Amino acid sequence: MSASASADDAALVQAYLNHVRVEKRLAERTVALYTLDLERLSAQAREAQVALTAVQNTHIRRWVAQMHGAGRSARGIALILSGWRGFYIWLGRQGRIDHNPVQDVRAPKAGKPLPKALGVDESMQLASHHEAGDDPALEARDACITELLYGCGLRIGELVGLDVAASGSARGWIDAQDGEAHVLGKGSKRRSVPVGRQALAALATWLQQRAAWAGDDPALFIGARGQRLTPQHIRVRLKRRSLLAGLATPVHPHMLRHSFASHVLQSSGDLRAVQELLGHASISTTQVYTRLDFQHLAQVYDAAHPRAGARSGQSPEPLAGGPAMPSTPRTTPRSKR
């Protein structure tokens, strides 16, 4: 690649940056990011001995693969491609290229992040917390909200939609006698979820306190003025409760739904049942919780398998409440099946 070609590339880059700064009036921070993206593009082109106006689709795909292999995130690659794409669109309008080499090039698909879930002890700590100096009605309401979010795995919209009693217009309600919550979930799909003993007790306490606030609103969860609580109000109250309970991580409503799913799956291993409880249309949505449980499964393995101690050079500890495992495998031959 000749010096004149390199100079021409530098001039094109500078002209484009002037265009986005002056004509498009983009923020300086955005221009600075575009500058970094185009510096990367120019470096790749120089290494490949090709002018920026001669870059092909195959070059772009190779460079994307190299960035991905080097550990750059899918989101980071997508942002870089966006900067490159804008540059080549501008070059096309200037008549400097016949086709956009970034056209149809996409960043690698980003993996789904694991949902955040509390440990069992943290969940119990939050649910059992009692704020002695708080208004009894507020304490009873917040305790009931926490029990239903964690004990039933409700979405915040499902929780907000609960009414005190069933009616033709009710989106959801709790049948305390049968121990079931009937909710309207995503896609206007109704489902019934079991309500545990602790949640029913919290509900009874809250209904006693709610009587002093009751107005005309049929909502189960209301404020002191008798109006149905908003999702934002519940988020604020739950975050406050988690901090007062001494949890290191501020808790949001969906975290309790994740905790519910993870803990039920740990105990039962029944993915289909968890799918039904959560109201997921597809089992693939529920399968994310199987990844959350790997650490739990590893702990079970370390505690129970006779050869697990080989990983750390120690013999495995027996599971709580169970018999100690032998330190060496059994030598008694098994019967043929």
N, C-alpha and C positions, 0 to 999 in steps of 0.2 A: 504494500500500500504506500503510494508516494506521499511526499510531504505536502504537495498541493492538494491531494485528495483529503488528507487529514485537516488541512486548513479550511477546505470547503465544508467538511463535516462540522467543524467547530463554528463556522459562520452560520450554518443552518440552525444549529442548536441555539445559538445566541439570538438569532432572529425569531425563533419560535418562543423563547423565553420572554423576549421583548413584547411579542404579540399577546401572550397570556397576561403579562403584567400591565401593559398599557391599554390594549384594546379590549381584552376580556375583564380587566380590572380584578384579577384574582388576588386573594390575600397573599401577603409576603410569605407566610408560612407554607401556603400551597405552592407558590413559585419555588421556594427552597426545596420542597419535596420533589417537584418536577425536575429541578436541576440535578438532584442526586440520581433520579431515575435515568436521566439522559446521559449522565456521566457513566453510569453502569453500562448503558447501551453502547456508548462510544467505545468503552474499553473492550467490550465483547466483540465489537466489529473490528477494531484494530487487531485483536488477537486472531480473528478469523481471516484477516487480510481482505476485508471487504468494506466498501464504502457504505455509509448509512443508506444511501439511495438504492444500493444494490442488494440490501438484505432480503433474504427470502423467508418464506414461511418455515422451511426446514431449519433455518438458523434460529428463529425465535423458539421453536419447539425444543431444540437442543439446549438452548440457554435456560429455558424453563426447567427442563429435566435436571440440568446441572445445579440450579438453585435449590430445587426440591431435594436432590441428593445431598446437598451441603447442609440441609436442615432448616432452610428458611420455611416459615409457615405458609400454609395455603393462602391465608389472608394477605400476608406480606407480598407474595407473588402476584396475587390478584391486583393489588394496588400498583405494583410496578408495571404490570401489563396495561393497566388503565392509563398510566403516564405515557408509555410507549405508543399505545393506540391513538391517543390524542395527537401526538407528534406526527405520526404517519398520516392521519386524516388531514392535518394541516399541510403536509408535504404534497398530498394529492391535490388539494385545492390550489396549491402553488404551481401545479403542473410538473413537479419534479419526479413523481413516480406514477406508474400505471396501475399498481395494485397495492393494497395495504397488507404487508406481511404478517401483521398481528391479527388480521381478520380470522375469526373462528378459532383462535387459540385461547384456551381457557386454563385457568389455574387448576392444579390438582384439587380434588374434592376434599374439603376439610373434614376430619373425623368429628363425630359428635362428642362434645365434652360430656364427661360423666356428671350426672346430677349430684348436687351437694346434699348429703344426708347426715343427720346427727347419729352418733352412736346411741346404743340402747340406754346407757347410763345418763347421757346428756338429755335424751328425750324424757326420761323419767324425772330428771331433775327439773326440767322446764314444766312438765305437767303437774308435778307435786308442789311447785313453788307457791307460797302464800305470802302476799304482801300485807303484813299486819296493819300498817298505818294507812292503807288505801281505803277508799270508800267501799263498804261491803258490797254494794250493787255492782260497782266497776270490777271488783275482784271476782265476784261470782260470774259476771259476764265474760271476762277475759279467760277465766279458768275453763268455762264451758266451751268457748271458742277454741282454746288450745286442745281440749280433749276431743272435740269433733274433728279438728284438722288432723291430729295425729292418730286418733283412735279409729277414724273412718276413712282417712285418705281423701277427704273432700277437696275439690278445687275451691279457690276463694270465691269464684262466681256462684258455685253451688251452695256454699255456706251463706253468702249474702242473700241468696234467693229463698232461703228457708222461711216459712211462715210458722206461726204458733200452732195452727191447726190446718187440716186438710180442707180445701175448698175448690170450687171449680176454677178459680183464677190463680191458685197457689202454684208456684213453680216447684216448691219442695216443702216437705214437712217431716217431722219425726213422730213415729208411732211408738210411744214409750212402752205401751203394753206388749207389743210384739217385739220390741227392741230392734226396730229398723228405721233407717233414714231413707226417705224417698226423694230423690233429687233429679233435677233436669240438667243433664250434662251437655257436652259439646254435640253439635249437630242436632240439638233438641231431642236427644235420646234420654229416656228415663231409665233409671236403674235403682235398685234397692240395695242398701249396704247395712250389714249388721252394726248395731251400736252396743258397745261393751258396757259392763256394769259401772265402771268409773265414769264414763261419759254420761250415762243415764243419771247417776247421782249428781253430777255437776249440772246437768240440765234441770233437774228438780230444784236444786238450790237457786239457779238463776231465775227460773220461772217465779219463785217466791219473791225474789227481789224485783223482778221486772214489773210486778203488779203496781209498784209505786210510781213507775214511769209511764205506764200504759196510756196510750192515746187511741187514735183511730187506726193507726198503722198496724196491719196484721203481721209485720215482720217479727221474726223470732229475736233478732239482735237489733236493738235500737239504742239510741243515745238518750241522754237525760231529757231531751225535748220531745222524745217519742217518735223520732224519725229513723227510718231504716239506716243502718250503718253502711258507709261506702267501703269499697275494697281498700282505699288508701287509709282510711281511719283504722281498719283492722291491721294493716301492715305496720302502722305506727305503734299501735298498742302491743302487738306481738314482739316487735323489736325492743320496746321498752321492757316488756316482761322478761325477755331472754337476758337482757343486760342486768336487770335486778336479780335474776336467778343465778348470776355468776357465770354464764356461758361465755366462752371466749369469742364465739362467732355470733354476730347479730342474726337472729332467725327471721326468715320471711315465710309466709304461709305455704308456698310450694315446697319449701325445704321439709316441712312436716309431712307433706304428701309423699315426698321421696323417702323419708324415714319410715313411714308406714309401709310402703311397698317393700323396701329393703328388709325390714325386720320380719314381716310376714313371710317373705320368700326364704329368709335364713331359717326360720323355724319349720316351715312346711315343705319347701322345695317344690311347691305346686305353682308353676308359672301360669297355667291356665286360670287357676282360681284368682291369682293376683290380677291377671288381665281383666277378669270380670269385676273384681272389686274396684279397680281403677276406672273402669269404663272405657278401656282402650279398644278401638275398632280393630287394630291389628296386633298380633302377638309380637311382631318385630319391635313395636314401640315399648312393650313391656320387657323385652329381652335385655335392655340396657341395664336393668337391675341385676342381671346375672354377673355382670362385670364388677358391680359394686361388692359382690359377695366373695370375690376371689381371696381377699385377705382373710376373711372369716374361714373360708375353706382351707387355706394354708395353715391357719392356726389349729384347725381340727386335725389336719394331717400330721402336723408336728407333734400334737398331743397323743394321737392314737396309733399311728403306724409304727410297727416295730423297727423299721429301718429308717425312720425319719431322723433319728438322732445322728445319723451319718452326715447330715448336712452341716451340723455344728460341732460334731464330735462328742455330743452328749446323748444320753438316753432320754427318750421322750417321757414327759410327765403324764400321768394318767389324767383323763378327763374328769372334771368334777362330778362326783357321784357315781363314777364308773370304776370297774376293776382295773388294776394296773396291768399294762400290757407286758408280755414277756420281752426280755432284752434281746433274745435271739429268735429267729423264725422257728416254727414248729417243724419237727422232723418226721412226725407221724404221717405216713403216706395217706393221701386222700382216696376215697373210693371213686371208681370210675363212674361217670355219668352216662 
